[in-house]
Amino acid sequence: MNTNNNGYTIIYAIVMVVVVALMLALVSSGLKEKQTVNAELDKKKQILSSLKLDLEGKDAAAVYNELIVKELVVDESAKILSEVKGEAFAIDIIKESAKKIEERKLPVYVAQIESKTKYIIPVRGAGLWGPIWGYIALDDDKNTVFGTYFSHASETPGLGAEIALPEFQNLFIGKHILNDAKEFVSIAVMKAGQKADNKEQIDAIAGGTITSKGVENMLLNSIGQYEAFLKQ
């Protein structure tokens, strides 16, 4: 075969592309199970982080199995759709948020910390540059914030990205999401000196106003789906 003509070059390129694609497919297939396990472990760590736990050097999967005593799937009306462990964990929040609210399956994680019940709710919203998400843990009154965990995809370092720092997240501890009339109002995130009406508030991140408001809207919209459940 003449290795200098165009036909040889094209055939060689096609063969190389097919070989490389096959190798990548085999590698991806071989790593898929490990990737799935790592993704599930990371999710468990995020859920546990809302409980203010130090997981350094600990088996997060074992801690999760010990402390998360129940997983619930509820709907907007607070009807329990499932209590089978694993079903709530498997819910894709992004896909559910695309549905009509009355059709959504809403996960709730029930934890026992020092013989006290905590309810953990996933939250998701939008920051300045991309999605933000996390979990909020409530005391057994389903009103008082026990702890939070927030993360982001691409917020500005030193500004909006500070929602992922304990210094910001800890500001929510002890705040209430229901007002005195037991109506769901969530928690406001306000600039210093500003005052929210009829709800408790925390200070926004200096220079990160849009991301801070993203957190406020995230909590309002995400937790708001659970209003009936919170009032039970």
LOROKOL-316529 format. One record per residue (C-alpha): residue number from 0; x, y, z. Coordinates in Angstrom, 2 decimals, decimal comma. Each point is the difference from the previous one (the first is absolute). Example, Ala and Ser with C-alpha at 12.3 -4.5 7.8 and 13.67 -1.06 7.14 Angstrom:
LOROKOL-316529
+-----+---------+---------+---------+
| num |      xx |      yy |      zz |
+-----+---------+---------+---------+
|   0 |   12,30 |   -4,50 |    7,80 |
|   1 |    1,37 |    3,44 |   -0,66 |
+-----+---------+---------+---------+
end
This chain:
LOROKOL-316529
+-----+---------+---------+---------+
| num |      xx |      yy |      zz |
+-----+---------+---------+---------+
|   0 |    0,00 |    0,00 |    0,00 |
|   1 |    1,22 |    3,45 |   -0,86 |
|   2 |    0,31 |    1,74 |    3,33 |
|   3 |    0,42 |    3,38 |   -1,61 |
|   4 |   -3,41 |    0,32 |   -1,64 |
|   5 |   -3,09 |    1,62 |    1,49 |
|   6 |   -1,94 |   -3,27 |    0,17 |
|   7 |    2,50 |   -1,54 |    2,40 |
|   8 |   -0,07 |    3,11 |    2,21 |
|   9 |   -3,79 |   -0,06 |    0,20 |
|  10 |   -0,17 |   -3,73 |    0,77 |
|  11 |    2,72 |    0,32 |    2,63 |
|  12 |   -1,82 |    2,91 |    1,65 |
|  13 |   -3,29 |   -1,94 |    0,04 |
|  14 |    1,64 |   -3,06 |    1,54 |
|  15 |    1,69 |    2,08 |    2,69 |
|  16 |   -3,25 |    1,79 |    0,87 |
|  17 |   -1,85 |   -3,31 |    0,30 |
|  18 |    2,75 |   -1,56 |    2,14 |
|  19 |    0,22 |    3,01 |    2,33 |
|  20 |   -3,81 |    0,21 |    0,30 |
|  21 |   -0,15 |   -3,70 |    0,86 |
|  22 |    2,70 |    0,38 |    2,64 |
|  23 |   -1,74 |    2,99 |    1,55 |
|  24 |   -3,30 |   -1,87 |    0,06 |
|  25 |    1,61 |   -2,98 |    1,74 |
|  26 |    1,68 |    2,24 |    2,58 |
|  27 |   -3,20 |    1,92 |    0,63 |
|  28 |   -1,96 |   -3,22 |    0,41 |
|  29 |    2,58 |   -1,37 |    2,40 |
|  30 |   -0,02 |    3,13 |    2,14 |
|  31 |   -3,77 |    0,57 |   -0,06 |
|  32 |   -0,72 |   -2,03 |    3,13 |
|  33 |    2,79 |    1,71 |    1,94 |
|  34 |   -1,19 |    3,42 |   -1,17 |
|  35 |   -3,53 |   -0,80 |    1,14 |
|  36 |    1,23 |   -1,10 |    3,43 |
|  37 |    2,10 |    3,17 |    0,36 |
|  38 |   -2,95 |    2,20 |   -1,00 |
|  39 |   -2,26 |   -1,70 |    2,54 |
|  40 |    2,64 |    0,34 |    2,72 |
|  41 |    0,42 |    3,71 |   -0,76 |
|  42 |   -3,77 |    0,49 |    0,26 |
|  43 |   -0,06 |   -1,75 |    3,37 |
|  44 |    2,81 |    2,25 |    1,22 |
|  45 |   -1,96 |    3,08 |   -1,07 |
|  46 |   -3,12 |   -1,19 |    1,82 |
|  47 |    1,99 |   -0,76 |    3,15 |
|  48 |    1,77 |    3,36 |   -0,20 |
|  49 |   -3,33 |    1,73 |    0,61 |
|  50 |    0,03 |   -1,71 |    3,40 |
|  51 |    3,24 |    1,81 |    0,93 |
|  52 |    1,97 |   -3,25 |    0,12 |
|  53 |    3,76 |   -0,26 |   -0,30 |
|  54 |    0,54 |   -2,86 |   -2,45 |
|  55 |    3,78 |    0,24 |   -0,10 |
|  56 |    1,46 |   -3,50 |    0,13 |
|  57 |   -3,43 |   -1,61 |    0,30 |
|  58 |   -1,88 |   -2,41 |   -2,22 |
|  59 |   -2,70 |    2,32 |   -1,31 |
|  60 |   -2,11 |   -2,86 |   -1,35 |
|  61 |   -0,02 |   -1,72 |    3,40 |
|  62 |   -0,83 |    3,27 |    1,79 |
|  63 |   -2,82 |    0,61 |   -2,45 |
|  64 |   -1,47 |   -3,46 |    0,58 |
|  65 |    0,22 |    0,53 |    3,76 |
|  66 |   -1,48 |    3,50 |    0,24 |
|  67 |   -2,48 |    0,14 |   -2,88 |
|  68 |   -2,66 |   -2,22 |    1,46 |
|  69 |   -2,67 |    0,63 |   -2,60 |
|  70 |   -0,38 |    1,33 |   -3,53 |
|  71 |   -3,40 |    1,34 |   -1,06 |
|  72 |   -1,44 |    0,90 |   -3,36 |
|  73 |   -2,88 |    2,46 |    0,38 |
|  74 |   -2,08 |    2,11 |   -2,32 |
|  75 |   -1,11 |    3,62 |    0,24 |
|  76 |   -2,95 |   -0,95 |    2,19 |
|  77 |    2,30 |   -1,84 |    2,46 |
|  78 |   -1,28 |   -3,40 |   -1,05 |
|  79 |    2,70 |   -2,62 |    0,55 |
|  80 |    0,66 |   -1,75 |   -3,29 |
|  81 |    2,80 |   -2,26 |    1,22 |
|  82 |    2,01 |   -0,89 |    3,07 |
|  83 |    2,23 |   -2,51 |   -1,78 |
|  84 |    3,59 |    0,95 |    0,72 |
|  85 |    1,80 |    0,85 |   -3,19 |
|  86 |   -2,97 |    1,33 |   -1,96 |
|  87 |    0,25 |    3,53 |    1,39 |
|  88 |    3,76 |   -0,05 |   -0,45 |
|  89 |   -0,38 |   -0,95 |   -3,67 |
|  90 |   -2,27 |    2,93 |   -0,86 |
|  91 |    1,47 |    2,44 |   -2,52 |
|  92 |   -0,87 |    3,46 |    1,34 |
|  93 |    0,69 |    1,66 |   -3,36 |
|  94 |   -2,46 |   -2,28 |   -1,82 |
|  95 |   -2,64 |    0,38 |    2,69 |
|  96 |    0,22 |    3,80 |   -0,08 |
|  97 |   -0,91 |   -0,10 |   -3,69 |
|  98 |   -3,35 |   -1,61 |    0,83 |
|  99 |   -3,17 |    1,69 |    1,18 |
| 100 |    0,20 |    0,45 |    3,75 |
| 101 |   -2,92 |   -2,34 |    0,64 |
| 102 |    1,85 |   -2,75 |   -1,89 |
| 103 |    3,34 |    0,30 |    1,78 |
| 104 |    1,49 |   -2,61 |    2,28 |
| 105 |    1,67 |    1,75 |    2,92 |
| 106 |    2,71 |   -1,75 |    2,05 |
| 107 |    0,34 |    0,42 |    3,76 |
| 108 |    2,84 |   -1,50 |    2,03 |
| 109 |   -0,75 |   -0,72 |    3,67 |
| 110 |    2,99 |   -0,10 |    2,34 |
| 111 |    0,45 |   -0,87 |    3,65 |
| 112 |    2,67 |    2,10 |    1,75 |
| 113 |    0,42 |   -0,66 |    3,71 |
| 114 |   -3,54 |   -1,45 |    0,11 |
| 115 |   -1,43 |    3,10 |   -1,67 |
| 116 |   -1,73 |   -0,01 |   -3,39 |
| 117 |    1,22 |    2,23 |   -2,84 |
| 118 |   -1,65 |    0,45 |   -3,38 |
| 119 |    2,30 |    0,65 |   -2,96 |
| 120 |   -1,33 |    1,60 |   -3,18 |
| 121 |    1,92 |    0,47 |   -3,26 |
| 122 |    0,07 |    3,48 |   -1,53 |
| 123 |    1,05 |    1,18 |   -3,47 |
| 124 |    0,05 |    3,37 |   -1,74 |
| 125 |    2,06 |    2,41 |   -2,09 |
| 126 |    2,89 |    2,23 |    0,99 |
| 127 |    1,68 |    2,70 |   -2,06 |
| 128 |    1,86 |   -2,31 |   -2,40 |
| 129 |   -1,62 |   -3,39 |    0,36 |
| 130 |   -1,94 |   -2,44 |    2,17 |
| 131 |    0,22 |   -0,03 |    3,79 |
| 132 |   -1,28 |   -2,81 |    2,19 |
| 133 |    0,13 |   -1,55 |    3,44 |
| 134 |   -1,93 |   -1,39 |    2,93 |
| 135 |   -1,69 |    1,56 |    3,00 |
| 136 |   -0,55 |   -1,93 |    3,23 |
| 137 |   -2,91 |    0,91 |    2,26 |
| 138 |   -0,66 |   -0,91 |    3,61 |
| 139 |   -2,91 |   -2,27 |    0,86 |
| 140 |   -2,32 |    3,03 |    0,05 |
| 141 |    0,56 |    0,22 |   -3,79 |
| 142 |    0,59 |    3,70 |    0,49 |
| 143 |    3,35 |    0,67 |    1,66 |
| 144 |    3,14 |   -0,29 |   -2,13 |
| 145 |    2,47 |   -2,47 |    1,47 |
| 146 |    2,60 |    0,28 |   -2,74 |
| 147 |    0,58 |    0,65 |   -3,69 |
| 148 |    2,27 |   -1,03 |   -2,84 |
| 149 |    0,34 |    2,08 |   -3,17 |
| 150 |    2,16 |   -0,44 |   -3,08 |
| 151 |    0,30 |    1,52 |   -3,47 |
| 152 |    1,25 |   -0,65 |   -3,51 |
| 153 |    1,73 |    3,23 |   -0,94 |
| 154 |   -0,53 |    2,89 |    2,41 |
| 155 |    2,72 |    2,65 |    0,36 |
| 156 |    2,80 |   -0,94 |    2,45 |
| 157 |    0,08 |    2,32 |    3,00 |
| 158 |   -3,51 |    1,25 |   -0,75 |
| 159 |   -2,97 |   -2,21 |   -0,91 |
| 160 |    2,06 |   -3,15 |    0,48 |
| 161 |   -0,03 |    0,72 |    3,74 |
| 162 |   -3,44 |   -1,61 |    0,24 |
| 163 |    1,98 |   -3,25 |    0,28 |
| 164 |    1,85 |    1,19 |    3,12 |
| 165 |   -1,10 |   -0,86 |    3,56 |
| 166 |    0,13 |    3,70 |    0,93 |
| 167 |   -2,96 |    0,65 |   -2,29 |
| 168 |   -1,86 |   -3,26 |    0,50 |
| 169 |    0,11 |    0,24 |    3,79 |
| 170 |   -1,93 |    3,30 |   -0,12 |
| 171 |   -3,15 |   -2,02 |   -0,74 |
| 172 |    0,24 |   -2,15 |    3,13 |
| 173 |   -2,84 |    0,74 |    2,41 |
| 174 |   -2,02 |    1,97 |   -2,54 |
| 175 |   -3,63 |   -0,90 |   -0,67 |
| 176 |   -1,74 |   -0,59 |   -3,31 |
| 177 |   -3,52 |    0,47 |    1,37 |
| 178 |   -1,27 |    3,27 |    1,44 |
| 179 |   -1,97 |    0,46 |    3,22 |
| 180 |   -3,20 |   -0,88 |   -1,84 |
| 181 |    1,64 |   -3,29 |   -1,08 |
| 182 |    0,06 |    1,10 |   -3,62 |
| 183 |    2,96 |   -0,97 |   -2,17 |
| 184 |    2,05 |    3,11 |   -0,76 |
| 185 |    3,54 |   -1,42 |   -0,29 |
| 186 |    3,07 |    2,08 |    0,95 |
| 187 |    1,08 |    3,27 |   -1,58 |
| 188 |    3,58 |    0,76 |   -1,01 |
| 189 |    0,37 |    3,78 |    0,21 |
| 190 |    2,65 |    2,66 |   -0,49 |
| 191 |    1,31 |    1,47 |    3,24 |
| 192 |   -2,44 |    2,59 |    1,30 |
| 193 |   -3,00 |   -1,33 |   -1,91 |
| 194 |   -2,94 |   -1,56 |    1,78 |
| 195 |   -2,25 |   -2,80 |   -1,22 |
| 196 |   -3,71 |    0,04 |    0,79 |
| 197 |   -1,63 |   -2,81 |    1,97 |
| 198 |    2,95 |   -2,40 |   -0,24 |
| 199 |    3,37 |   -0,62 |    1,60 |
| 200 |    3,11 |    0,95 |   -1,90 |
| 201 |    3,76 |   -0,28 |   -0,29 |
| 202 |    2,57 |    2,34 |   -1,53 |
| 203 |    0,85 |   -0,37 |   -3,68 |
| 204 |    3,59 |   -0,54 |   -1,13 |
| 205 |    1,74 |    3,33 |   -0,62 |
| 206 |    0,55 |    0,29 |   -3,74 |
| 207 |   -2,01 |   -3,17 |   -0,62 |
| 208 |   -3,51 |    1,45 |    0,01 |
| 209 |   -1,33 |   -1,91 |   -3,01 |
| 210 |    1,25 |   -3,36 |    1,28 |
| 211 |   -1,36 |    0,83 |    3,47 |
| 212 |   -3,40 |    0,75 |   -1,50 |
| 213 |    0,33 |   -3,25 |   -1,92 |
| 214 |    0,28 |   -1,82 |    3,32 |
| 215 |   -3,05 |    1,86 |    1,31 |
| 216 |   -2,06 |   -0,96 |   -3,06 |
| 217 |    1,34 |   -3,55 |    0,11 |
| 218 |   -1,24 |   -0,48 |    3,55 |
| 219 |   -3,34 |    1,67 |   -0,69 |
| 220 |   -0,75 |   -2,03 |   -3,11 |
| 221 |    1,50 |   -3,34 |    1,06 |
| 222 |   -1,29 |   -0,16 |    3,58 |
| 223 |   -3,29 |    1,55 |   -1,06 |
| 224 |   -0,90 |   -3,23 |   -1,78 |
| 225 |   -0,01 |   -1,70 |    3,41 |
| 226 |   -2,31 |    2,49 |    1,73 |
| 227 |   -2,75 |   -2,53 |    0,67 |
| 228 |    2,53 |   -2,50 |    1,33 |
| 229 |    1,58 |    2,62 |    2,26 |
| 230 |   -3,36 |    0,91 |    1,50 |
| 231 |   -0,95 |   -3,58 |    0,90 |
+-----+---------+---------+---------+
end
